[in-house]
Amino acid sequence: MVCKKVSEEKQNPNQEDDQSSALVEKIKQLGQTNLPASPESNIHVLPIIGQIEGHLQLPSKNKTTKYEHIIPQIVAIEQNPKIEGVILILNTVGGDVEAGLAISEMIASISKPTVSIVLGGGHSIGVPIATSATYSFITETATMTIHPIRLTGLVIGVPQTFEYLDKMQDRVINFVVRHSSVSEEQLKDLMFAKGNLTRDIGTNVVGEDAVKYGLIDGIGGVKEAIEKLNELIDQDDEKVVQ
């Protein structure tokens, strides 16, 4: 009996160290000690945070959304019968144009209802991602920067390069116009406006203005987004019954 007690006492310090390490790791990763327990949900939350990373890997100090992580999630959402709707949470500065458009097209092609919320910012290529949802919301203080496509790094100054940029710009414009209420003329006016952005062209659109221009469907946050998504899910269920 004595031997057993001693061996247990020897193990306890290690167990305490493991628990302490797990607690520290949880605080480091999540900012809290325990996650709130939540019931099984039929809604999947898909965050688009930081800079959208495409074909080139960004420095480790950058907070990124990697398109190779998002696209398999979208495929899994489409295949999972338990998931009936998706909420997109956007707070992004933009990023890789082709990766952003790929994510936008994937979201727009989901057969299940989707609702997006722009929190903080949905800038640059974040605009088509926000509009790709079935219904979109923006908070009153959130902003969306609309500007022409820019390239970084080496640019070959030949006509073909500018033709490629024009075609890519058209892809972005056409997508946003198809998936929102903004007109092509209005979007181009916002995109090429002078004087709104210091030493640059484009427009910084805030909350209600995004709704006024037809880029976003309504003002709201999490509560409104969940209510709208549940409404869309119910409408889908009614169609199935009929």
C-alpha positions in Angstrom: 0.0 0.0 0.0 2.8 2.4 0.9 4.6 1.7 -2.4 1.4 2.4 -4.3 0.9 5.7 -2.6 4.4 6.8 -3.3 4.2 6.0 -7.0 0.9 8.0 -7.2 2.6 11.0 -5.6 5.4 10.8 -8.1 2.9 10.8 -11.0 0.8 13.8 -9.7 3.4 16.5 -10.5 3.6 15.3 -14.1 -0.2 15.3 -14.4 -0.3 18.9 -13.0 2.4 20.0 -15.5 0.4 18.5 -18.4 -2.7 20.2 -17.2 -0.9 23.5 -16.8 0.6 23.2 -20.3 -2.8 22.4 -21.8 -4.3 25.5 -20.0 -1.5 27.8 -21.2 -1.9 26.5 -24.8 -5.7 27.1 -24.7 -5.2 30.6 -23.5 -2.5 31.2 -26.1 -4.7 29.9 -29.0 -8.1 31.0 -27.9 -7.7 33.8 -25.4 -9.7 31.9 -22.8 -9.6 28.8 -20.6 -12.8 27.1 -21.7 -14.8 27.2 -24.8 -18.6 27.8 -24.3 -20.5 24.6 -24.9 -22.9 24.9 -27.9 -25.7 22.6 -29.1 -25.3 20.8 -32.4 -26.0 23.4 -35.1 -27.2 23.2 -38.6 -25.3 26.4 -39.5 -21.7 26.5 -40.4 -19.6 29.6 -39.8 -16.9 30.4 -42.4 -14.5 33.2 -41.4 -12.7 35.2 -44.1 -10.1 37.1 -41.9 -7.0 39.1 -42.6 -5.3 38.9 -46.0 -6.5 36.4 -48.6 -3.5 34.2 -49.5 -3.2 32.8 -53.0 -0.4 31.2 -54.9 2.4 33.0 -52.9 2.8 32.3 -49.2 2.7 35.5 -47.1 5.1 36.2 -44.2 4.2 34.3 -40.9 3.5 37.6 -39.2 0.5 38.2 -41.5 -2.9 37.0 -40.4 -4.2 35.2 -43.5 -7.1 33.2 -45.0 -5.6 30.5 -47.2 -7.7 29.6 -50.2 -6.5 26.0 -50.1 -8.1 25.7 -46.6 -11.4 27.4 -47.6 -12.2 25.6 -50.8 -12.2 22.0 -49.3 -14.4 23.4 -46.5 -16.9 24.7 -49.0 -17.0 21.3 -50.8 -17.5 19.5 -47.4 -20.3 22.0 -46.5 -22.1 21.1 -49.8 -21.8 17.4 -49.2 -22.8 17.4 -45.5 -26.6 16.9 -45.1 -26.5 18.1 -41.5 -25.4 21.6 -42.6 -28.4 23.6 -43.9 -26.9 27.1 -44.1 -23.6 29.0 -44.0 -22.7 32.4 -42.4 -19.6 34.1 -43.8 -17.8 36.5 -41.4 -15.7 39.0 -43.2 -13.0 41.2 -41.8 -10.4 41.3 -44.6 -8.1 43.8 -46.3 -8.3 41.8 -49.5 -5.4 40.0 -51.1 -4.9 37.6 -54.1 -7.4 38.5 -56.8 -7.7 35.0 -58.4 -7.9 33.3 -55.0 -10.6 35.7 -53.9 -12.6 35.2 -57.0 -12.2 31.4 -56.7 -13.6 31.6 -53.2 -16.5 33.9 -54.4 -17.5 31.6 -57.2 -17.4 28.5 -54.9 -19.7 30.3 -52.3 -22.1 31.5 -55.0 -22.4 27.9 -56.3 -23.4 26.3 -53.0 -26.9 24.9 -53.2 -27.6 25.9 -49.5 -28.5 29.4 -48.3 -25.6 31.6 -47.4 -25.5 34.9 -45.5 -22.5 37.2 -45.2 -21.6 39.8 -42.5 -19.0 42.5 -43.1 -17.4 43.4 -39.8 -14.7 45.9 -39.6 -13.8 45.7 -43.3 -14.5 43.9 -46.5 -12.0 45.6 -48.7 -10.7 45.1 -52.3 -11.3 41.4 -53.3 -13.4 41.0 -50.1 -16.2 42.9 -52.0 -17.0 40.0 -54.4 -16.8 37.5 -51.5 -19.3 39.6 -49.5 -21.7 39.8 -52.4 -21.4 36.1 -53.3 -23.8 35.1 -50.4 -27.5 34.7 -50.9 -28.0 37.7 -48.6 -25.4 40.2 -47.3 -25.2 42.4 -44.2 -22.8 45.1 -43.1 -22.5 46.6 -39.7 -22.9 50.4 -39.4 -19.2 51.0 -38.7 -17.8 48.6 -41.2 -16.1 49.8 -44.4 -15.5 48.5 -47.9 -12.7 49.9 -50.1 -13.5 49.7 -53.8 -10.6 50.3 -56.1 -9.0 49.0 -59.4 -6.9 45.9 -59.4 -3.2 46.5 -58.5 -0.2 44.3 -59.1 2.8 44.0 -56.8 6.3 42.9 -57.9 7.7 42.8 -61.4 5.3 44.1 -64.1 6.3 43.6 -67.8 5.3 46.8 -69.6 3.8 45.4 -72.7 0.2 45.7 -74.1 -0.6 42.1 -73.2 0.0 42.9 -69.5 -2.5 45.7 -69.5 -5.0 43.6 -71.6 -4.7 40.9 -68.9 -5.4 43.4 -66.1 -8.4 44.8 -68.0 -9.9 41.3 -68.4 -9.3 40.5 -64.7 -10.9 43.8 -63.8 -13.9 42.9 -65.9 -14.2 39.6 -64.1 -14.4 41.3 -60.8 -16.9 43.9 -61.9 -19.1 41.4 -63.7 -19.2 39.1 -60.6 -20.1 41.9 -58.2 -22.8 43.3 -60.6 -24.3 39.8 -61.0 -24.5 39.1 -57.3 -25.6 42.4 -55.9 -28.0 45.3 -56.8 -25.3 47.8 -57.8 -25.2 48.9 -61.4 -22.0 48.5 -63.5 -21.9 52.3 -64.0 -22.2 53.0 -60.3 -19.5 50.4 -59.4 -17.1 51.8 -61.9 -17.8 55.4 -60.6 -16.9 54.2 -57.1 -13.9 52.2 -58.4 -12.3 55.1 -60.3 -13.3 58.0 -58.2 -10.6 60.6 -57.5 -10.1 62.4 -54.2 -11.8 59.9 -51.9 -8.5 58.0 -51.1 -5.4 60.0 -50.4 -3.0 59.8 -53.4 -5.0 57.0 -55.0 -8.2 56.3 -56.8 -11.2 54.4 -55.4 -13.9 54.9 -52.7 -14.1 53.9 -49.1 -17.8 53.0 -48.5 -19.1 52.9 -44.9 -22.1 50.9 -43.6 -25.3 52.5 -44.9 -23.7 53.8 -48.0 -22.8 50.2 -49.1 -26.6 49.4 -48.8 -27.5 52.7 -50.6 -25.3 51.9 -53.5 -26.7 48.3 -53.7 -23.5 46.5 -52.9 -24.9 45.0 -49.7 -28.5 44.0 -48.9 -28.9 45.4 -45.4 -27.5 46.7 -42.1 -27.0 44.2 -39.4 -24.8 41.9 -37.3 -24.9 38.3 -36.0 -28.5 38.4 -34.8 -29.9 39.7 -38.1 -27.7 37.3 -40.1 -28.9 34.2 -38.1 -32.6 35.3 -38.4 -32.2 35.8 -42.1 -30.4 32.5 -42.6 -33.1 30.6 -40.7 -35.7 32.3 -42.8 -33.9 31.2 -46.0 -33.5 27.7 -44.7 -37.3 27.5 -43.9 -38.0 28.7 -47.5 -35.8 25.9 -48.9 -37.6 23.3 -46.7 -41.0 24.5 -48.0 -39.8 24.1 -51.6 -38.7 20.5 -50.9 -42.1 19.8 -49.3 -43.9 21.2 -52.4 
